[in-house]
Amino acid sequence: MKSLLPLSGFGLLLCLWGCGQPVARQGSREVWLGESKTKTRLGPERSLWQLPVLIKNPAGEQISLEVQLECDGARPASGLISLINLRREDPLLGINRRDPSLERSWSGADGSLPPTWLKRLAISHCTAAQLPPRWRSN
């Protein structure tokens, strides 16, 4: 029985990214949401979600990142989605490095819309009343 314990720990580690279904797909790429989500209260109607995300390509390339969602029930138009701490990995090219040039944010105050998968992620973590009106639909 003791010999199975290390394998079960390894299986649990793999399950953090590999279990369940991807939250989005585009072509051969898949977006996976990690398990270690954190929610921080910034006020009575304001919160910040930090969500680990992995974008995988079957060829072995992947980008790991953190999605930050700022939700505000008192001022929904101030909603913010940020992609931070991006790390690009490509075993074929031997690349495994942080890439701040890919970091990006969308604010409810500006005219740009986040990609559909990010809007869906925001809707599933923030109540609709806490999001900018333009982000509430898929």
C-alpha positions in Angstrom: 0.0 0.0 0.0 2.9 2.4 0.8 4.2 2.1 -2.8 1.0 3.6 -4.2 1.1 6.7 -2.1 3.8 8.5 -4.2 1.8 7.7 -7.4 -1.4 9.0 -6.0 0.3 12.3 -5.1 1.7 12.5 -8.7 -1.8 11.8 -10.0 -3.2 14.6 -7.9 -0.6 17.0 -9.2 -1.5 16.1 -12.8 -5.2 16.5 -12.0 -4.7 20.2 -11.2 -4.5 20.9 -14.9 -5.6 17.7 -16.7 -8.8 16.7 -15.0 -12.2 18.0 -16.1 -12.9 19.9 -19.3 -11.1 22.8 -20.9 -13.0 26.2 -20.4 -12.3 27.1 -24.1 -10.9 25.8 -27.3 -9.6 27.5 -30.5 -8.2 25.2 -33.2 -5.9 22.8 -31.4 -5.3 25.0 -28.4 -7.2 24.5 -25.1 -7.6 26.8 -22.1 -7.6 25.0 -18.7 -8.5 26.6 -15.4 -6.4 25.6 -12.4 -7.7 24.6 -9.0 -6.0 27.1 -6.8 -8.4 30.1 -7.2 -8.3 32.9 -4.6 -10.8 35.6 -3.9 -9.9 38.7 -2.0 -12.5 41.1 -0.7 -11.6 44.7 -1.5 -14.7 46.2 0.0 -18.4 45.4 0.6 -19.2 45.0 -3.1 -15.8 44.8 -4.6 -13.6 41.6 -5.0 -10.5 40.4 -6.8 -10.3 36.9 -8.2 -6.9 35.4 -9.1 -7.2 32.3 -11.3 -4.4 30.2 -12.7 -4.8 29.3 -16.3 -2.9 27.1 -18.7 -3.2 27.4 -22.5 -2.1 24.1 -24.1 -1.3 23.0 -27.6 -1.0 19.2 -28.3 2.4 19.8 -29.9 3.8 20.6 -26.3 3.7 24.4 -26.4 2.0 26.0 -23.5 1.5 29.3 -21.8 0.7 29.5 -18.1 -0.7 32.7 -16.7 -2.8 34.3 -14.0 -6.2 35.9 -14.8 -7.2 38.6 -12.4 -10.9 39.6 -12.3 -11.8 42.8 -10.5 -15.6 42.9 -9.8 -17.4 45.9 -8.3 -21.2 45.9 -7.6 -21.2 49.6 -6.7 -19.4 50.6 -9.9 -19.8 47.8 -12.5 -18.2 49.9 -15.3 -14.9 49.8 -13.3 -14.6 46.0 -13.9 -11.1 44.9 -14.9 -9.7 41.7 -16.5 -5.9 41.3 -16.5 -3.6 38.6 -17.8 -0.4 38.6 -15.8 2.6 36.4 -15.0 2.7 34.8 -18.4 5.2 32.0 -18.9 5.8 30.5 -22.4 7.1 27.0 -22.7 8.1 25.2 -25.9 10.1 22.0 -25.5 11.0 21.9 -29.2 12.8 25.3 -29.0 14.0 24.9 -25.4 12.0 27.9 -24.3 10.8 28.2 -20.7 10.6 31.9 -19.7 8.4 34.6 -18.4 7.0 36.8 -21.1 5.7 40.2 -19.9 5.3 41.4 -23.4 2.1 39.3 -23.6 0.4 40.9 -20.5 -2.8 42.6 -21.2 -5.8 44.2 -19.5 -9.4 45.1 -20.4 -11.3 47.7 -18.5 -15.1 48.3 -18.5 -14.3 52.0 -19.0 -12.6 51.6 -22.3 -14.1 50.4 -25.6 -12.3 47.1 -26.0 -13.9 43.8 -25.3 -12.1 40.8 -23.8 -12.2 37.5 -25.7 -15.3 35.4 -25.2 -13.6 32.9 -22.9 -12.5 35.6 -20.5 -16.0 37.2 -20.5 -17.4 33.7 -19.6 -14.8 33.3 -16.9 -15.8 36.7 -15.4 -19.5 35.9 -15.6 -18.9 32.6 -13.7 -16.9 34.2 -10.9 -18.6 37.7 -10.5 -22.3 38.3 -10.3 -23.7 39.9 -13.5 -24.4 43.1 -11.5 -20.7 43.5 -10.8 -19.6 43.5 -14.4 -19.7 46.2 -17.1 -22.9 45.8 -19.1 -21.0 45.1 -22.4 -19.3 42.0 -20.7 -22.5 40.4 -19.5 -23.3 38.6 -22.8 -21.4 35.9 -24.5 
